[in-house]
Amino acid sequence: MISTLEVVDATILVIEDEADIADLVAARLRSEGCRVHIATDGERGVTACAGLSPDLVVLDLMLPGLDGIEVCRQIQAERRVPVIMLTAKDEETDVLVGLGVGADDYLTKPFSPRELVARISAVLRRVNEPAPSERFRIGSVTIDVAQRTVERDGDPIHLTATEFDLLRALTAADGAVLSRSQLLHEVWGYRDGSGARTVDSHVRSIRRKLGDGLVRTVHSVGYALGVPDA
């Protein structure tokens, strides 16, 4: 079980047009010690994010007015803010688009409030964790652990906090294969082995940003770092 210590005193913005879901999420997060604000559509969400500077945003994909993808794009343009996206769709395309514009993680409706708290706790822990002073170069990709930056051929590439930590875990393994369960434990903090599709979705997003050769699939086992083409 993941400790929820990381969510205490966090300011969370919930952007969700379904009142029942928004109220349920807000009540659970407040019970964990969070300060919670609710916005009921995309435009209000963008405005609220600019005014509040929240520690994390819980963002529904399907919103009236601006949809969740556009909201995520706009709030990330001003300030890097962790985002967990909620989606009623279980389609790979929606997940990849959300990850591509800055979402750190996602949950498919229906979900349990306990699971959402665990995801929020894991994201905040990763964002706030002190990073060692390490710099790696793998083919044309350079990873600066302390600065949490990635470049390809000298060009900066935006990775979400989750994508970066997944890449760092694979880098630290020094070519060894890590199973999905190992990655879920190390990156997300899960200990029950659930969420294998979450790993796969984030690997696909990393490949889309940094090239197919950087992370190789070891069938029936997991993933390992490869050497991408220059």
Stockholm file with secondary structure:
# STOCKHOLM 1.0

chainA/1-230         MISTLEVVDATILVIEDEADIADLVAARLRSEGCRVHIATDGERGVTACAGLSPDLVVLDLMLPGLDGIEVCRQIQAERRVPVIMLTAKDEETDVLVGLGVGADDYLTKPFSPRELVARISAVLRRVNEPAPSERFRIGSVTIDVAQRTVERDGDPIHLTATEFDLLRALTAADGAVLSRSQLLHEVWGYRDGSGARTVDSHVRSIRRKLGDGLVRTVHSVGYALGVPDA
#=GR chainA/1-230 SS CCCCGGGTTCEEEEECSCHHHHHHHHHHHHHTTCEEEEESSHHHHHHHHHHHCCSEEEEESSCSSSCHHHHHHHHHHHSCCCEEEEESCCCHHHHHHHHHTTCCEEEESSCCHHHHHHHHHHHHHHHHSCCCSCEEEETTEEEETTTTEEEETTEEECCCHHHHHHHHHHHHTTTCCEEHHHHIIIIICCCSCCCHHHHHHHHHHHHHHHCTTSEEEETTTEEEECCCCC
#=GC SS_cons         CCCCGGGTTCEEEEECSCHHHHHHHHHHHHHTTCEEEEESSHHHHHHHHHHHCCSEEEEESSCSSSCHHHHHHHHHHHSCCCEEEEESCCCHHHHHHHHHTTCCEEEESSCCHHHHHHHHHHHHHHHHSCCCSCEEEETTEEEETTTTEEEETTEEECCCHHHHHHHHHHHHTTTCCEEHHHHIIIIICCCSCCCHHHHHHHHHHHHHHHCTTSEEEETTTEEEECCCCC
//
